[in-house]
Amino acid sequence: MAQENASMPNFSALADVHSTLSNMGKMRKKKQMNDMASKLGVDIQAGDDDLSPQELTSSMIERAKAAGKSEAEINAALSE
């Protein structure tokens, strides 16, 4: 019985690693989202973190246009 328990994976540790990796991914996405919003001069809105990268970029570009940014300003901000 002891040998069986010794060969079993530590599921708690595996869950902790999964949680840590998941949180790291979420934090990275949030940082990228904040950076893009800052470059474009727009605010982040509720639900932005649920959007795909393409939808998020399009949404922020539309907000920048609505705020009066020109195509050249938007392209310059995104190319940084």
PyRosetta script that sets phi, psi and omega in degrees:
from pyrosetta import init, pose_from_sequence

init()
pose = pose_from_sequence("MAQENASMPNFSALADVHSTLSNMGKMRKKKQMNDMASKLGVDIQAGDDDLSPQELTSSMIERAKAAGKSEAEINAALSE")
pose.set_psi(1, -42.6)
pose.set_omega(1, -179.9)
pose.set_phi(2, -64.4)
pose.set_psi(2, -37.4)
pose.set_omega(2, 179.3)
pose.set_phi(3, -66.7)
pose.set_psi(3, -38.2)
pose.set_omega(3, 177.0)
pose.set_phi(4, -61.8)
pose.set_psi(4, -45.7)
pose.set_omega(4, 179.8)
pose.set_phi(5, -64.5)
pose.set_psi(5, -34.9)
pose.set_omega(5, -179.8)
pose.set_phi(6, -68.8)
pose.set_psi(6, -30.0)
pose.set_omega(6, -178.2)
pose.set_phi(7, -89.2)
pose.set_psi(7, -7.0)
pose.set_omega(7, 179.3)
pose.set_phi(8, -77.8)
pose.set_psi(8, 138.6)
pose.set_omega(8, 177.3)
pose.set_phi(9, -68.5)
pose.set_psi(9, 153.7)
pose.set_omega(9, 179.0)
pose.set_phi(10, -85.0)
pose.set_psi(10, 94.9)
pose.set_omega(10, -175.5)
pose.set_phi(11, -64.5)
pose.set_psi(11, -30.8)
pose.set_omega(11, 177.6)
pose.set_phi(12, -64.6)
pose.set_psi(12, -43.0)
pose.set_omega(12, 178.8)
pose.set_phi(13, -66.1)
pose.set_psi(13, -39.5)
pose.set_omega(13, 178.1)
pose.set_phi(14, -63.2)
pose.set_psi(14, -40.4)
pose.set_omega(14, 178.4)
pose.set_phi(15, -65.7)
pose.set_psi(15, -38.6)
pose.set_omega(15, 178.1)
pose.set_phi(16, -63.9)
pose.set_psi(16, -42.4)
pose.set_omega(16, 179.2)
pose.set_phi(17, -64.4)
pose.set_psi(17, -43.6)
pose.set_omega(17, 179.1)
pose.set_phi(18, -61.3)
pose.set_psi(18, -44.4)
pose.set_omega(18, 179.5)
pose.set_phi(19, -62.6)
pose.set_psi(19, -42.9)
pose.set_omega(19, 179.7)
pose.set_phi(20, -62.9)
pose.set_psi(20, -46.1)
pose.set_omega(20, 179.5)
pose.set_phi(21, -64.1)
pose.set_psi(21, -39.4)
pose.set_omega(21, 178.8)
pose.set_phi(22, -63.9)
pose.set_psi(22, -44.9)
pose.set_omega(22, 179.4)
pose.set_phi(23, -64.9)
pose.set_psi(23, -36.9)
pose.set_omega(23, 178.6)
pose.set_phi(24, -63.5)
pose.set_psi(24, -40.9)
pose.set_omega(24, 178.4)
pose.set_phi(25, -64.3)
pose.set_psi(25, -42.3)
pose.set_omega(25, 179.2)
pose.set_phi(26, -65.5)
pose.set_psi(26, -40.1)
pose.set_omega(26, -179.7)
pose.set_phi(27, -67.3)
pose.set_psi(27, -38.2)
pose.set_omega(27, 179.0)
pose.set_phi(28, -64.7)
pose.set_psi(28, -44.3)
pose.set_omega(28, 179.2)
pose.set_phi(29, -63.1)
pose.set_psi(29, -41.7)
pose.set_omega(29, -179.8)
pose.set_phi(30, -63.2)
pose.set_psi(30, -40.4)
pose.set_omega(30, 178.6)
pose.set_phi(31, -64.5)
pose.set_psi(31, -44.7)
pose.set_omega(31, 179.1)
pose.set_phi(32, -62.4)
pose.set_psi(32, -39.9)
pose.set_omega(32, 179.4)
pose.set_phi(33, -64.8)
pose.set_psi(33, -44.8)
pose.set_omega(33, 178.3)
pose.set_phi(34, -63.3)
pose.set_psi(34, -41.0)
pose.set_omega(34, 179.3)
pose.set_phi(35, -62.5)
pose.set_psi(35, -44.4)
pose.set_omega(35, -179.7)
pose.set_phi(36, -65.0)
pose.set_psi(36, -43.6)
pose.set_omega(36, 179.6)
pose.set_phi(37, -61.5)
pose.set_psi(37, -40.6)
pose.set_omega(37, 179.3)
pose.set_phi(38, -64.8)
pose.set_psi(38, -44.5)
pose.set_omega(38, 179.8)
pose.set_phi(39, -62.6)
pose.set_psi(39, -37.1)
pose.set_omega(39, -178.5)
pose.set_phi(40, -86.3)
pose.set_psi(40, -11.2)
pose.set_omega(40, -179.8)
pose.set_phi(41, 72.6)
pose.set_psi(41, 34.4)
pose.set_omega(41, 179.2)
pose.set_phi(42, -121.3)
pose.set_psi(42, 164.9)
pose.set_omega(42, 177.7)
pose.set_phi(43, -94.7)
pose.set_psi(43, 151.6)
pose.set_omega(43, 173.4)
pose.set_phi(44, -81.5)
pose.set_psi(44, 139.9)
pose.set_omega(44, -179.7)
pose.set_phi(45, -114.5)
pose.set_psi(45, 160.7)
pose.set_omega(45, 177.8)
pose.set_phi(46, -57.9)
pose.set_psi(46, 135.6)
pose.set_omega(46, 178.6)
pose.set_phi(47, 92.1)
pose.set_psi(47, -9.1)
pose.set_omega(47, 179.4)
pose.set_phi(48, -60.1)
pose.set_psi(48, -35.8)
pose.set_omega(48, -178.2)
pose.set_phi(49, -71.2)
pose.set_psi(49, -10.7)
pose.set_omega(49, 177.6)
pose.set_phi(50, -90.9)
pose.set_psi(50, -9.5)
pose.set_omega(50, -177.5)
pose.set_phi(51, -80.2)
pose.set_psi(51, 152.4)
pose.set_omega(51, 173.1)
pose.set_phi(52, -69.9)
pose.set_psi(52, 161.6)
pose.set_omega(52, 179.6)
pose.set_phi(53, -55.6)
pose.set_psi(53, -40.4)
pose.set_omega(53, -179.8)
pose.set_phi(54, -67.3)
pose.set_psi(54, -42.8)
pose.set_omega(54, 178.9)
pose.set_phi(55, -65.9)
pose.set_psi(55, -39.7)
pose.set_omega(55, 179.8)
pose.set_phi(56, -64.2)
pose.set_psi(56, -45.3)
pose.set_omega(56, 178.9)
pose.set_phi(57, -61.3)
pose.set_psi(57, -46.2)
pose.set_omega(57, 179.5)
pose.set_phi(58, -61.2)
pose.set_psi(58, -43.1)
pose.set_omega(58, -179.5)
pose.set_phi(59, -63.2)
pose.set_psi(59, -43.1)
pose.set_omega(59, -179.7)
pose.set_phi(60, -70.1)
pose.set_psi(60, -34.3)
pose.set_omega(60, 176.2)
pose.set_phi(61, -64.5)
pose.set_psi(61, -43.0)
pose.set_omega(61, 178.3)
pose.set_phi(62, -62.2)
pose.set_psi(62, -40.9)
pose.set_omega(62, 178.0)
pose.set_phi(63, -64.4)
pose.set_psi(63, -39.5)
pose.set_omega(63, 179.4)
pose.set_phi(64, -65.7)
pose.set_psi(64, -40.7)
pose.set_omega(64, 177.4)
pose.set_phi(65, -63.4)
pose.set_psi(65, -42.1)
pose.set_omega(65, 179.4)
pose.set_phi(66, -64.9)
pose.set_psi(66, -27.9)
pose.set_omega(66, 179.3)
pose.set_phi(67, -84.3)
pose.set_psi(67, 0.3)
pose.set_omega(67, 175.6)
pose.set_phi(68, 97.8)
pose.set_psi(68, 9.1)
pose.set_omega(68, 178.2)
pose.set_phi(69, -74.6)
pose.set_psi(69, 142.1)
pose.set_omega(69, 178.1)
pose.set_phi(70, -84.4)
pose.set_psi(70, 164.7)
pose.set_omega(70, 177.4)
pose.set_phi(71, -58.0)
pose.set_psi(71, -41.0)
pose.set_omega(71, -179.0)
pose.set_phi(72, -63.5)
pose.set_psi(72, -41.9)
pose.set_omega(72, 179.0)
pose.set_phi(73, -65.0)
pose.set_psi(73, -41.3)
pose.set_omega(73, -179.6)
pose.set_phi(74, -66.3)
pose.set_psi(74, -46.7)
pose.set_omega(74, 179.8)
pose.set_phi(75, -62.3)
pose.set_psi(75, -39.1)
pose.set_omega(75, 178.3)
pose.set_phi(76, -64.3)
pose.set_psi(76, -41.7)
pose.set_omega(76, -179.8)
pose.set_phi(77, -65.5)
pose.set_psi(77, -40.8)
pose.set_omega(77, -178.7)
pose.set_phi(78, -74.4)
pose.set_psi(78, -23.1)
pose.set_omega(78, -178.6)
pose.set_phi(79, -84.0)
pose.set_psi(79, -10.9)
pose.set_omega(79, 179.6)
pose.set_phi(80, -68.1)
pose.dump_pdb("model.pdb")
